[in-house]
Amino acid sequence: MSVTFQKPKGTEDFYPEDEALKQVLFAKFREVAARFGFREVSTPAFETFELLSQKEGEEIKEQIFTLEKRGDEQFGLRFDLTVPNTRLFLQKQKELQKPIKWMMCDRMWRYERPQKGRMREFYQMNLEIFGSPYPETDAEVITVVIDFFKSLGLTQKDFEVRLNNRKLLQGILTELVGEELVDEIIRLIDKREKMEEKEWEAAIKTAGVKDVKALVAALDMKTIDELENMDKNSLAQEGFLELKEVYKDLDKKFVMIDLNTARGLAYYTSTVFEIFDKEGKYRALCGGGRYDKLVELFGGTSTPATGCAVGMSTLRILLEDLKKLPVINQNLQYYIAPLDKKFLSHATKLAGELRKTSTVELDLMRRSLGGQMNYAKHLGAENFIVIGENEVKSGKCTLKNLKTGKETTMQI
């Protein structure tokens, strides 16, 4: 009885063309981030459960893939890159020259229900800046992502940045719903777009909000002028001024103010943002913000920090939908076809020489000449070389360009 094994639920396999696309996206991201001075780092796939479960909310704790406990050690697979990067920063906090600007392209895991654009094992492209409290730092992080998306051929017609500030939101909510309801209402605001409006308003009311209309009116403000003119407590005013400073340094073609952008993770303290496709068809392409208390929470000296993560899966879906996937060049430059196994050593030597500067395949299946020609065309080989009795005796071979049909003679 044969057994057919399937990949684990919520994971992806990457065949050569898929892996090539992933690496092209990573390379583009690295290239753009490097122009801004970001340097790449790497961390283990698993961390201590104690680190991963520090104040990220109960929902995240339930999503951590935990490894079997051995002795007194308990580990879990990382669910994002910010937590391990913060731990990495902590280890050399005193000796690192600020600001620290790191990037990372890697995989992580969350135990949750898989859906389109959201997997249990997934890949992100990540930016972190440690050490600067200033709004231009947040603006730079957002600008890197905008430039990255532009480098992929995306325009203001394709995506938008939704910008907010947690202090501004918390200050407004404190006045409207009371301090004790703020965390719960922020959690519901983060879910607003995923729910029907009537259903969401009912959930807000059930949570204890008396004046739902006033809350909706506040959340739907979209301009600096509207926010400037509203009555604000000191926390909201502080957040508004930060928002205003970040906004002025950004390309307004791509950026909109959206007080519904709350970000679910509990560690955000100030600027928050998410990037969506313009039509709102998919999950967020990118999310991030400022987390000035995270280093201190993990036992380090208080350090301002900001960053973001771009989800590869949703970005790939959008690029495919818009027919803007990068062109993947995996073309083979030479295919060498020995006419018989006795000419294989000669073909191998020629392949060895050509491989010093070019991509080369030679027949490993002992096919007929016609079979080799068909396979070479299937691979997209540019040139086809036959090695037989005449070629070995003369020391010369014919190189056929499979694109143009032109033939030239070359020394073996």
ZALORO-156605 format. One record per atom (N, C-alpha, C, CB): x, y, z. Coordinates in steps of 0.2 Angstrom, whole numbers, plus 5000, padded with zeros to 4 digits. Each point is the difference from the previous one (the first is absolute). Glycine has a CB too. Layout:
<pts>
XYZ ...
</pts>
This chain:
<pts>
500449945000 499650065000 500450065000 499149945006 500850114989 500550064999 499750055005 500349974988 500150075015 499850065004 500250064996 500149945011 499450114988 500250064997 500050065006 499449964989 501250065012 500150055005 499850074997 500949935006 498850114998 499850074999 500450055004 498849964996 501350105001 500450055004 499550025006 500650044990 499749985016 499650025006 499550064998 501049965007 498450034996 499550054999 500350075001 499149925003 500850134993 500250075001 500750014998 499250015009 501149954987 500750014998 500050004992 500549955011 500150074987 500150014992 500649964998 499450115000 500649864994 500649974997 500250054995 499649885002 501150124997 500250054995 500449964995 500150095009 499649904985 500349974995 500550054997 499049924997 501550064998 500550054998 499850074998 500649904997 498850104999 499850064998 499750055006 499749944988 500050025016 499750045006 500650025005 498949934999 501650035002 500650025004 500350064997 500149885004 500050114989 500350064996 499750065001 500449924992 498950085008 499650065001 500150035007 499249964992 500849995013 500150025007 500750045001 499349905004 501250074993 500750035001 500050074996 500549885001 499250124993 500050074997 499650055004 500049944989 499550055015 499750045004 500450025006 498949964997 501449995006 500550015005 500650054998 499749895005 500550094989 500650044997 499850074999 500549904995 498950125003 499850064999 499950045006 499449964990 500350015015 499950035007 500750015003 499049945001 501550024998 500750015003 500350064997 500149885002 499850124991 500350054996 499850075002 500149924991 499250095010 499750065001 500250025008 499049984992 500949985012 500250015007 500750025001 499149925004 501350054992 500850015001 500150074998 500349884998 499350154997 500150074998 499950055006 499749974988 499950015017 499850045006 500549985005 498850014997 501749955002 500549985006 499849945004 500350125000 499249844998 499849955004 500549944999 498850045000 501349925005 500549945000 499649945002 501050075002 499249884995 499649945001 500249965006 499849994988 499849985016 500149965005 499649935000 500350105007 499949864997 499649935000 500049985008 500349974988 499149995013 499949985007 499849924999 499750125005 500349845001 499749945000 499349994998 500949975008 498949984990 499349994998 499549995007 500349944989 500150045016 499649995006 500350055006 499649884997 500050145008 500250045005 499749975007 500150104993 500149925012 499749975006 499350035001 501150005006 498449954996 499350025001 499950065004 499749884998 500750135007 500050065004 500150064997 500449935009 500150074986 500050064996 499450014995 501349995001 498549964996 499550014995 499350025003 500649914993 499350075013 499450015003 500050075005 499849875000 500750174999 500050065004 499550054997 501249985003 498250035000 499650064999 499850014992 500550055010 499449904987 499750014993 499349984999 501149974996 498650025010 499249995000 499949925000 499850114994 499649885008 499849935001 500049964993 499450035011 500350014984 499949974994 500749974997 499050084998 501549965003 500749984997 500249945004 500350124997 499749885010 500249945004 499749934997 500150085010 499349934988 499649944998 500349984993 499050035006 501350014990 500249994993 500749985000 499250084996 501249925009 500749985000 500049924999 500350105008 500149884988 500249934999 500549985005 499850004988 500049965017 500549995006 500349934998 499350065008 501349944994 500449934999 500049965007 500850064991 499349885008 499949955006 500550035005 499749904993 500150105013 500450025006 500549955002 499050075004 501649954996 500649955002 500350035006 500249974988 499749995018 500350025006 499650075002 501149954998 499350105004 499650065002 500050054994 500449985012 499850004982 500050044994 499450004996 501249995000 498550074998 499450004996 500150054995 499349975010 500650014984 500150044994 499450014995 501249975001 498850084995 499550014995 500250024994 499250025009 500549974985 500250034994 499850075000 499949894994 500650155003 499850085000 499450014996 501250025001 498450035001 499450024996 500150064997 499349945008 501250104993 500250064996 500850015001 498850055002 501450004995 500750015000 500250065005 500149964988 499550085014 500150055004 500249985007 499250074994 500549885009 500249975007 500749975000 498849985002 501449984993 500749975000 500550064999 499549894996 500350164999 500550054999 500150045006 499650004988 499950015016 500050045006 500549975005 498850054998 501149885002 500449965005 500850004997 499049935003 501150074990 500650014997 500350075002 499749924991 499950135009 500350075002 500250005007 499250054991 500449925013 500150005008 500749975001 498749995002 501549964995 500649975001 500650045000 499549894996 500550164999 500550054999 499850075001 500649914992 498950105012 499750075000 500550055002 499049955003 501450045001 500550055003 500650024995 499749965011 500549994985 500550014995 499850024993 500649925007 498850084992 499850014993 499950084999 499449894999 500850144996 499950074998 499450014997 501250014998 498450045005 499350014998 500050054995 499649975011 499950034984 499449955000 500349944997 499150094999 500649855003 500149944997 499449994994 500649955011 499750034983 499549994995 500149934997 500050134997 499549835004 500149934998 499449984996 500649975010 499649984985 499449974996 500149935000 500050104992 499549865007 500049935000 499549974995 500450005012 499749954985 499549964995 500049935002 500250084991 499349905012 500049935003 499349975001 501150035005 498949914998 499349975001 499850005007 500249934990 499250065012 499750005007 499449965000 500550115003 499249885003 499549955000 499450035005 500849904998 498650095000 499450015005 499549944999 500250135000 499649855006 499549945000 499350045000 500849925006 498950084988 499450034999 499749974993 500350115006 499049914993 499749974994 500250034994 499049985007 501349984988 500350024994 499450034996 500949925000 499350134996 499650034995 500450044995 499150015008 500650014987 500450034994 500450065003 499149974991 501550035007 500550055003 500250005007 499450074992 500349875012 500250005007 500249925001 499350105003 501349894998 500249935001 500349985007 500250004988 499849945014 500349985006 500850015000 499049925002 501350074992 500750014999 500050054995 500449895003 499950174998 500050064995 500750035000 498750015002 501350044993 500750034999 499850085001 500549914993 500050125010 499950085000 500750034999 499149995008 500950074990 500550054999 500050055005 500149984987 500450035017 499950035006 500550065001 499649905005 500250164998 500550055001 499950025008 499950054988 500749975015 500050025007 500550065001 499649885004 500250174999 500450055002 500050015008 499950064989 500749935014 500050015007 500450065002 499949885002 499950175003 500450055002 499750074999 500949924999 498750094996 499750074998 499350015002 500850004991 499150055013 499350015002 499650054995 500349985012 500050044983 499850064996 499549974994 501050065003 498549984995 499549984995 500349994993 499250065006 501449974993 500349994993 500249924999 500450135000 499749845006 500249935000 499549964998 500850025009 498649994993 499449974998 499850014993 499550015011 500650054987 499950024993 500549964995 499650125004 501049874998 500549974996 499849934999 500950075004 498949895001 499849935000 499450004995 500349985012 499250064988 499550004995 500250014993 499250045009 501350014991 500250024993 500449944997 500150125004 500349845000 500349944997 499549964997 500950015009 498649974994 499549964998 499650024993 499849965012 500150114988 499750034994 500549994995 499350095007 501349934994 500549994994 500149934998 500650105005 499349855000 500149934998 499449984995 500649985011 498850044991 499449994996 500150034993 499349995011 500950074989 500150044994 500549964995 499750115006 500849864997 500549964997 499749944996 500950045008 498649944995 499649944997 499550024995 500249945010 499850134988 499550024995 499350025003 500649934992 499350075014 499450025003 500050085001 499949895006 499550144993 499950075000 499450025005 500450004988 499550065013 499550035004 499349974999 500750105002 499249874992 499449974998 499949935003 500050074989 500649905013 500049935002 500049995008 500649984989 499750075014 500049995008 500050075003 500749904999 499150095008 500050065004 500249995007 499050044993 501350015010 500350005007 499550035004 501250004996 498549965009 499650035005 500350015007 499149944995 501050135007 500450025005 499650025006 500850044992 499449945014 499750025006 500550015006 498949944996 500850085010 500550005006 499649985006 500650104995 499749855008 499649975006 499950055005 500549894997 499950155005 499950055005 499450044998 501250015003 498750024991 499550034997 499349965001 500850074992 499249875006 499549965000 499849985008 500349954989 500250045015 499849995007 499750065004 500949915000 499450154998 499850065003 499250014998 501250055000 498749944994 499350014997 499549955004 500450054988 499849895012 499649955003 499950015007 500449924992 500150105012 499950015007 499550055001 501249985002 498750084994 499550055001 499349974998 500950094998 499149864997 499349984997 499849945004 500350054989 500149905013 499749945003 500349995007 499949954988 500650095014 500249985007 500749964999 498850015005 501650005000 500749975000 499949935000 500550105005 499049874999 500049935002 499849964993 499750025012 500050014983 499849974994 500550004994 498850025004 501750024997 500450024995 500349944996 500350115006 500049844998 500449954997 499549954996 500850005009 498649994994 499549964997 499750034993 499749965011 500250114989 499850044994 500550004995 499350075007 501449944995 500549994995 500049934997 500750095006 499249864997 500049934998 499450004995 500549955010 498950084991 499550004995 500150044994 499249985010 501150084991 500250044995 500449974995 499950105007 500649864995 500449964996 499749954996 500950015008 498549974994 499649954996 499450034996 500249925009 499850154991 499450034997 499949994993 500250095008 500449914988 499949994993 499849934998 500950084998 499249875007 499949934998 499349985002 501149975002 498550085001 499349995002 499550044996 500449975011 499050014989 499550044997 499950065005 499449914994 500450155003 500050065004 499550005006 500450074990 499049905009 499549995005 500249955005 499150034992 501249925006 500349955005 500550035004 499849914992 500750135005 500550035004 499750055005 500849994990 498750055008 499750055004 499749975006 499850084991 499949865008 499749965005 500549975005 499149974992 501550015005 500549985005 500350055004 500349924992 499750145005 500350065004 499550025006 500650044989 498749965009 499550015005 500049955006 499350054991 500849895007 500049945004 500650015005 499449924992 501250115005 500650015004 499950055006 500749964990 498850085009 499850055005 500050084997 500549925008 499650094986 500050064997 499350035000 501049984993 498950085010 499350025000 499850054994 500150005012 500450044986 499950044994 500449974994 499850105007 499949854989 500349974995 500150054994 499549895003 500050164996 500150054995 500650045000 498750005000 501450035006 500650045002 500649964998 499350075009 500849874993 500649964999 500149994993 499849945011 499750054985 500049994993 500350064996 499149915001 500650155001 500150064997 500850025002 498850045001 501449945005 500750025001 500549954996 499750045012 500149904988 500449954996 500050024992 499849915009 499750124989 500050014993 500350074997 499049935001 501350105004 500450064998 500649984996 499650065010 500549984985 500649984995 500550054998 499149934995 500850135008 500550054998 500350045007 499450024989 501250015009 500450035006 499550065002 501149974995 498650065001 499650065002 499449985005 500350064989 499449885009 499449985004 500349985007 499449954990 501250025010 500349985007 500250065004 500349894995 500050165001 500250065003 499550045004 500850014991 498649995006 499450045002 499649965006 500050054989 500149895012 499649965005 500350015007 499749914991 499950095014 500250005007 500449945002 499050075003 501649945000 500449945001 500350015007 500349994988 499749955016 500450015006 500849994999 499049945006 501450074999 500750014999 500349944997 500050065010 499849874991 500249954997 499950004992 499849935011 499550084987 499850014993 500450054997 498949965003 501250105000 500450054997 500749984999 499350095006 501049884998 500749984999 500149954994 500250015013 499349944987 500049964994 499850034994 499649915008 500050144992 499850044994 500750034997 498850025004 501650025001 500650034997 500549954998 499850095008 500249854994 500549954998 499749984993 500349965011 499150034988 499749984994 500150054994 499149945006 500850124996 500150064996 500750004997 499150075006 501449924999 500750004998 500249954995 500350055011 499549894990 500149944996 499750014993 500049925010 499450104990 499650014994 500350054995 499049985006 501350084997 500350054996 500649974996 499650095008 500749864994 500649984997 499949944995 500650035010 498749954989 499949954996 499750024993 499849935010 500250034985 499750014993 499250005001 501149954994 498650105005 499350015002 499649964994 500150115006 500249874989 499649964994 499949935003 500650074991 499849915014 499949935002 499750005007 500949974993 499150085011 499850005007 499350035002 501350005002 498349975002 499450035002 500049995008 499449974989 500350075014 499950005008 499449965001 500550115002 499549845002 499549955002 500049985007 500049964988 499550075016 500049985007 499849935002 499850125002 500049854993 499849935001 500649955000 498950034995 501650005003 500749965000 500249995007 500350044988 499649915015 500249995007 500649955001 498850035003 501249924993 500549955001 499949965006 500950074994 499149865005 499749965006 500549995005 499349954992 501450055007 500549985005 500050055005 500749944991 499450045015 499950055006 500750045001 499249925005 501350074991 500650035002 500150074996 500549895002 499050134994 500150064996 499850065005 499749944989 500750125010 499950055005 499850074997 500849945007 499450074986 499950064997 499849994993 500850055008 499649974987 499849994993 499849934998 500850104998 498749894999 499849934997 499850014993 499749965011 500450004985 499850004993 499949934997 500650114998 499049894996 499949944997 499950024992 499449945010 500950014986 499950024993 499649944997 501150054999 498449984997 499549954996 500050024993 499349995010 500549954986 499850024993 499450055000 500549884996 499550164998 499650055000 499249985000 500950064993 499049885004 499349985000 499849965006 500149994988 500450005017 499849975006 499849934999 499750115004 500649854991 499849934999 500349955005 499850034988 500849995014 500449965004 500250025007 500549964989 499850005014 500350015007 500550064999 499849885005 500550145001 500550065000 500649974996 499550055011 500849994985 500649994997 500650015005 499550034989 500450015015 500550025005 499750045006 500950014990 499549985016 499750035006 500650025004 498949945000 501050115004 500650015005 499850065004 500849964992 499750075011 499950065005 500650005005 498849994998 501150055007 500550025005 499849965006 500250114996 500349865007 500049965006 500550025005 499549904994 500550165009 500550035005 500149965006 499750114995 499849855007 500149965007 500249934999 499150085004 501049904990 500149925000 500749985002 499350014990 501250035009 500749995002 500050005008 500550054990 499250005013 499950005007 499649945003 500150134999 499449854998 499649955002 500449935000 499050064995 501549945000 500449945000 500650005005 499649984988 500450075016 500650015005 500650044998 499649895003 500350154991 500550044998 499950075003 500249934990 500350125008 499950075001 499550034995 501250015005 498450034998 499550034996 500350034993 499350035011 500449944984 500250024993 499550014995 501049945002 498950124995 499550014995 500149954994 499950125003 499649864994 500149954994 499450014996 500749925007 499450064986 499550004995 500149954995 499750125002 499849864994 500249954995 499349984997 501049965006 499149994989 499449974996 500249934997 499650124998 499949855000 500149944996 499550004994 500349945011 500050034983 499749994994 499849934999 500650104995 498849885005 499849934999 500149984992 499250015010 501249944989 500249984993 499449974997 501149985003 498549985001 499449964996 499550054997 500249915009 499650144995 499550054998 500350044994 499450005011 501250024990 500350044995 500049964993 500750065009 499549884991 500049964994 499449994997 500949945005 498550054999 499449994997 499850074997 499649925009 500550144994 499950064997 500350014993 499850055011 500949934989 500450014994 499749954994 501050035007 498849924995 499749954995 499450034998 500549905006 499150124998 499350034998 500150064995 499549965011 501050084991 500150064995 500549984994 499850075011 500449874989 500449984994 500750045001 499049974992 501250045014 500750035001 500549965003 499350115001 500649834999 500549955002 500750024997 499149915003 501450095001 500750014997 500249944995 500350065010 500049964984 500249954995 500649965003 499750084991 500249865010 500549955002 500449974995 499349985010 501450044990 500449984995 500449935002 500150124996 499749835002 500349935002 500349974994 499349995010 500850054985 500249974993 500749975001 499450094994 500649855002 500649965000 500450024994 499449905005 501250124995 500450034995 500249944995 500450095007 499849854996 500349954995 499749935002 501050074998 498849894997 499849935001 500549964996 498850035003 501649925000 500449964996 499849934999 500950075005 499049914989 499749934999 500549964997 498950054997 501449905007 500449954997 499649954996 500850015010 499549974984 499649954996 500049935002 500350074991 500249915014 500049935003 500450015006 500049954989 499950005016 500350005006 500850015000 499049935005 501350044989 500750005000 500350084999 500049884995 499550165003 500250074999 499850055007 499949984987 499949985018 499850045006 500650035003 499149925002 501450054999 500650035003 500250074996 500449885004 499650124990 500250064996 499550055001 500549934991 498850055009 499550055002 500150035007 499249944992 501050025013 500050025006 500650055001 499649895004 501050104992 500550045000 499850074998 500849904999 498950104995 499750064997 499650045005 500149954988 499450015015 499650035005 500450045005 499149914998 501450055005 500450035005 500350074998 500249885004 500050124990 500350064998 499550064999 500949934994 498550055003 499550054999 499750035007 499849944989 500250015016 499750025006 500450055004 499549895000 501150124998 500450055003 499750075000 501049944998 498650074996 499750074999 499249994998 501150044997 498749905002 499349994998 499649955003 500450044989 498949965010 499649945002 500049954995 499350085007 500849864995 500149944995 499649945003 501150054996 498649915000 499749945001 500249954995 499050045006 501249904996 500149944995 499649945001 501150044999 498849924996 499549955001 500249955005 499750014988 499849975017 500149955005 499649944999 500350095008 499349914987 499549954999 500149954994 499250085005 501449944992 500249964994 499450004995 500849935007 498950124991 499550014995 500350004993 499350075009 500249924987 500250014993 500150074998 499349904997 501050124997 500250074999 499350045000 501149964993 498450015004 499450034999 499750025007 499849954989 500250005016 499850005006 500450065004 499749885000 500950124999 500450055003 499850074998 501049925001 498950094992 499850064997 499450035003 500649974990 498949985011 499350025003 500150025007 499449924992 501050055012 500150015007 500450075001 500049885002 500550134993 500350075000 499550064999 501149944996 498550054999 499550054999 499550015006 500149974988 499749975015 499650005006 500350045006 499549894997 501250115003 500350035005 500150084999 500649895003 499350124990 500150074998 500750024999 499150035006 501349924992 500750004998 500150054994 500349885005 500250164996 500250054994 500449974995 500050095008 500449864994 500549974995 500049935001 500750104999 499449864995 500049935000 500749974997 498750004999 501649965004 500749984998 500049924999 500650105005 499549874990 500149934999 500749985000 499050004993 501149955011 500749975000 500049924998 500350085009 500049914985 500049934997 500749994997 498850014998 501349944998 500649984997 500450054997 499549894998 500150154997 500350054996 500350065005 499249974990 500450055015 500250055004 500649985004 498850045001 501249905001 500649985004 500750004996 499249935007 500750044987 500650004995 500250074998 499649894996 500050155003 500150074997 500250055006 499349984990 500550005016 500150055005 499550065000 501249965000 498350044995 499650054999 499249985001 500950064992 498749985010 499349985000 499650064997 500249925010 499150064988 499650054998 499550025006 500149954988 499850115013 499650035005 499450034996 501050035008 498449954994 499450024997 499650045005 499949904992 499950165005 499650055004 499349985000 500850094999 498949885006 499349984999 499550055000 500349915006 499950154995 499550064999 500050024993 500250045011 500449974985 500050024994 500149954994 500550105005 499849844998 500149954995 500750014997 498849994997 501650065005 500750014997 500549955003 499750134998 500749854997 500549955002 500750035000 499349914996 501150085009 500750024999 500549955003 499650125002 501049884996 500549955001 500450025006 500049964988 500250005017 500450025006 500549945001 499150085005 501549944998 500449955003 499849975006 500950074995 499249865005 499849965006 500650025005 499449914994 
</pts>
